[in-house]
Amino acid sequence: MGNHYYAFDLLELNGENLRHHTYRQRLLALTELLLDVNRHVFHRVDTTLGTEGKRELLEVLQTENREGIVLKDMSAPFTPDRPSSGGTQ
């Protein structure tokens, strides 16, 4: 992605471990953090809520031949790695 950074989660902030916080809390903190930084370099990954919004976003990503989509449970804490099936992300 060149010299651009695409953020989709925030695991630490100012030395504080945020992994035990819900994804909703981490996403809010990430959004607030990115309001204060250079928007030409840092980008938050597109996020949407609700079934219809997710379907629409997936359609756009497929139409644009984009890389993929991750669905997360907003109440889930961070867990490393990808689950083979099920899980919160």
N, C-alpha and C positions, 0 to 999 in steps of 0.2 A: 504494500500500500504506500510505497514511497516514503515521503517524509511526513506522513499524516498518521496520527494515532487514533484508533477507534476504540472507545471505552464502552464496555457493556456491564461492568461490575466494579465495585470498589471494595477491596479487601482490607486495606489499612489506610488510615488518615492521621497524619501528625503523630505517628508512633502508636496509635491506638488500633488494636486488632478488631476489625468489624465483622469477621467471619461468622460470629454467633448471632449477629443481628439478622432480621428478616431481609429478604431481597428487596422488599418495598422500602425499608429504611436505608439500605445501601444505595438503592437507585436514587432516592431523594438526596442523599449526601453527595452522590456523584453529580447529579444535576446542578446542585448548588455550587459545587467545586468548579465545574466547567463554566459557570457564569463568570468566574473570576480569572480565567486563563485565556490564552491566545486561541480564539476560535478557528483560526486559519490552520492550526496544527492539530488541535484536539477536537474530536467529534464524538458525540454520544451516539451509539448505535440506535437506529429507529426502534422505538418501543410503542407498543399499543396494548390496550386492555380489552377484554371481552372477545367472545367467539367471532363475531362479525368483523371486528377490527383485525383480528389475527388472520382471518381468511383473506381479507383485502390486502393486507401486507404481504402475505405469502404469494398472492397472485401477482403483485407488483414485482416482488423479488424474482419470481419465475419468469415474468415477461422481460425483465432487464437482465436475465441470465446471471443473477447474483449468486454468491456462494452458498447461502443457506439461511436457516432460521433456528433459533433456540427458544424453547418455551420454558419458562420458569414459574414455579409456584411462588407467588408474592410473599407468602408467609414462611418460606423455607430459609433456614440458615445455609451458609455456603458449605458445600461438600466437594472435596477435590475429585478429580477424574470424572469420567463419563460412565453412567450406569449402562449395563448391557441391555436392560429393559426396565421400564417403570422409573421410579425415582422422582425427584422434585425438579429435574431440569432435563 
